[in-house]
Amino acid sequence: MLQKTPALGATAGTTALDPAIPHAEGVSNDEFKAAMARLAAGVVLVTAHDPEDGPHGEDVGMTATAFLSVSLDPPLVLVSLRNDSRMDDLLAEVPVWAVSVLSESQRHVAGRFAMKGRVSDRLLFADLPYRRGPHSGAPLVGGALATLECRTENRVVAGDHTLVIGRVLATDLPSAEGGPLTYFRGKYRTLG
């Protein structure tokens, strides 16, 4: 069970998670984003299958850089989703999803699924090699360094994002070629 921990110096009845507490003085959104852009992150494609969209359902994908391991026993991961995004709404309804850890040669995949305002993901998957995960039914991208299939264990609203904690049901290491795709200072990069 998740607990809210009061922040140091919090007054009675408030916590660090209280939405009534504004940004710290002097920290603007732009300054915060610039500071966090200096933290290199791996790039993944989060996917799920929406069985309710159309006669055969629709595959949905989203590029993410806020993805991390949470626990070894049980195996848990966390992905951060923008509140009210298509993926956030879908994972609130569909309990299983997948993650493909993108390789340095998959910059085009990351860019494709990071586009804002797209109408449908159907065209984005059309020429992309993938197989369907046996546990999640979600696309697992060909050429990824690793794939994970997950079942949602918990959802935590944190500011303008939802942290989705998933139990890893299966992993695969389909590719040992090349290094990871990373994101640093607002650009996709490689380690080389």
Protein Blocks (a to p, Z undefined) as FASTA:
>chain_A
ZZddddehiaehiafklmklccdehiafklmmmmmmmpccdddddddddfkgojkopadd
dddfbdcdfbfbdcdddddddehiaklmmmmmmmbdcdddddfklmmmmmmmmpghiabf
klmmmmpccdddfklopacdehiabdcddddfbdcdehjbccdddddfbdcdfbfghcdd
ddeehiacdfZZ
